[in-house]
Amino acid sequence: MKIKPEQDLSCNEIEIIIKYPQKDRRVLRIIDFLQSFDMQIKCAGENAERMIHIMDIYYIESVDKKTFVYLENAVYRTEFRLYQLKDKLQTYGFVQINKSCILNISALDSIRPLFNSRMEATLKNGEKVQINRNYLNEVKKALGGNQVE
């Protein structure tokens, strides 16, 4: 893959052109990544609302009918329901890992097996979340078909 950054002072915004011999999974992932770059979710923090970039999200969890957005070192609440965020974010690398949690695949560091056909995901910040066996195929698919061991 070649990347050719080019400054053009006549441009009003960033323009990205992707040239490819064949539109494959890799090209689609690049397009999805670029489209997600400016996408944000409205969340509530301490005393103020804040827009969170989806690329900064590690995972989103629903607890007692409240939805929480987890970043590397912070947690925010959002008014969106988990199913709404799952539908909105699945094309941007988010996958459901259990009944109450969706994970940003790019925040994943490693996966290891546990008892009862469960898996434990370790995130880049060291936090651990459980992957239920019912969702394991979706995780494998989101990883691009790579073998999960």
C-alpha positions as CSV (number, residue, x, y, z in Angstrom):
1,M,0.0,0.0,0.0
2,K,1.3,3.4,-0.9
3,I,0.3,6.6,0.8
4,K,1.0,9.9,-0.9
5,P,0.2,13.0,1.3
6,E,0.0,16.1,-0.8
7,Q,-0.5,19.7,0.4
8,D,-2.8,21.8,-1.9
9,L,-3.4,25.3,-0.5
10,S,-6.4,25.7,-2.9
11,C,-8.4,23.0,-1.0
12,N,-11.0,23.9,1.5
13,E,-11.2,20.5,3.1
14,I,-9.3,17.2,3.1
15,E,-9.9,15.0,0.1
16,I,-8.9,11.4,0.1
17,I,-8.7,9.3,-3.1
18,I,-8.3,5.6,-2.8
19,K,-7.1,3.8,-5.9
20,Y,-7.3,0.0,-6.0
21,P,-7.1,-2.8,-8.5
22,Q,-10.1,-4.7,-6.9
23,K,-12.5,-3.6,-4.2
24,D,-11.9,-6.2,-1.5
25,R,-12.3,-6.5,2.3
26,R,-9.1,-4.5,2.9
27,V,-10.3,-1.6,0.8
28,L,-13.7,-1.6,2.5
29,R,-12.1,-1.5,6.0
30,I,-10.0,1.5,4.9
31,I,-13.1,3.3,3.7
32,D,-15.0,2.4,6.9
33,F,-12.1,3.7,9.0
34,L,-11.9,7.0,7.1
35,Q,-15.6,7.5,7.4
36,S,-15.5,6.9,11.1
37,F,-12.7,9.4,11.7
38,D,-15.1,12.4,12.3
39,M,-18.0,10.4,13.8
40,Q,-19.0,11.4,17.4
41,I,-21.4,10.3,20.1
42,K,-23.1,12.8,22.5
43,C,-22.3,11.8,26.1
44,A,-22.7,13.2,29.5
45,G,-19.7,13.8,31.8
46,E,-19.3,15.6,35.1
47,N,-21.5,18.7,34.8
48,A,-21.4,18.9,31.0
49,E,-22.2,17.2,27.7
50,R,-19.4,16.1,25.5
51,M,-18.9,14.8,22.0
52,I,-16.8,11.6,22.0
53,H,-15.0,10.4,18.9
54,I,-15.9,6.8,18.2
55,M,-12.2,6.0,17.6
56,D,-11.6,6.9,21.2
57,I,-14.1,4.4,22.5
58,Y,-12.9,1.1,23.9
59,Y,-16.3,-0.4,24.6
60,I,-19.9,0.5,25.4
61,E,-21.9,-1.3,28.1
62,S,-25.5,-1.3,29.3
63,V,-26.0,-1.6,33.0
64,D,-29.5,-1.3,34.7
65,K,-31.0,0.3,31.5
66,K,-28.2,2.9,31.4
67,T,-25.6,3.0,28.6
68,F,-22.0,3.8,29.5
69,V,-19.2,4.7,27.0
70,Y,-15.7,3.6,28.2
71,L,-12.6,5.3,26.9
72,E,-9.0,4.6,27.8
73,N,-9.1,6.4,31.1
74,A,-12.7,7.7,31.4
75,V,-16.3,6.7,31.5
76,Y,-19.3,8.7,30.2
77,R,-23.0,8.1,30.0
78,T,-25.1,8.4,26.8
79,E,-28.8,8.5,26.2
80,F,-28.5,6.1,23.3
81,R,-29.6,2.5,23.9
82,L,-27.1,-0.2,23.3
83,Y,-28.9,-1.7,20.3
84,Q,-29.0,1.8,18.6
85,L,-25.2,2.2,19.0
86,K,-24.6,-1.4,17.8
87,D,-26.6,-0.7,14.6
88,K,-24.9,2.6,14.1
89,L,-21.3,1.5,14.8
90,Q,-21.1,-2.1,13.5
91,T,-19.6,-1.0,10.1
92,Y,-16.9,1.0,12.0
93,G,-15.3,-2.0,13.8
94,F,-17.7,-2.4,16.8
95,V,-19.0,-5.8,17.6
96,Q,-21.3,-7.2,20.3
97,I,-19.4,-9.5,22.7
98,N,-22.1,-10.3,25.2
99,K,-25.7,-9.4,25.9
100,S,-24.8,-6.0,27.4
101,C,-21.6,-4.9,25.7
102,I,-20.2,-3.9,22.3
103,L,-16.5,-3.7,21.7
104,N,-14.3,-1.5,19.5
105,I,-12.1,-4.2,17.8
106,S,-9.3,-1.7,17.4
107,A,-9.1,-1.4,21.2
108,L,-8.5,-5.2,21.5
109,D,-5.1,-6.3,22.6
110,S,-5.6,-10.1,23.1
111,I,-8.1,-12.8,23.7
112,R,-7.8,-15.9,25.8
113,P,-10.1,-18.8,26.6
114,L,-11.9,-19.2,29.9
115,F,-14.1,-22.0,31.3
116,N,-17.7,-22.6,30.0
117,S,-16.9,-21.7,26.4
118,R,-16.2,-18.1,27.2
119,M,-13.3,-15.9,26.2
120,E,-11.7,-13.0,28.0
121,A,-10.6,-10.0,25.9
122,T,-7.8,-7.8,27.2
123,L,-8.0,-4.3,25.9
124,K,-5.0,-2.0,25.1
125,N,-5.5,-0.2,28.4
126,G,-5.3,-3.5,30.3
127,E,-9.0,-3.7,31.1
128,K,-10.7,-7.1,30.6
129,V,-14.1,-7.9,29.3
130,Q,-16.0,-11.2,28.8
131,I,-16.9,-12.5,25.3
132,N,-19.8,-14.9,25.4
133,R,-19.6,-17.9,23.1
134,N,-22.8,-16.9,21.3
135,Y,-21.0,-13.8,20.0
136,L,-17.6,-15.4,19.3
137,N,-18.2,-15.9,15.6
138,E,-19.0,-12.2,15.2
139,V,-15.8,-11.3,16.9
140,K,-13.9,-13.6,14.6
141,K,-15.6,-12.0,11.6
142,A,-14.8,-8.5,12.8
143,L,-11.1,-9.6,13.2
144,G,-11.1,-10.4,9.5
145,G,-11.5,-14.2,9.8
146,N,-8.3,-14.5,11.9
147,Q,-8.2,-17.5,14.2
148,V,-9.1,-16.7,17.8
149,E,-7.3,-18.9,20.2
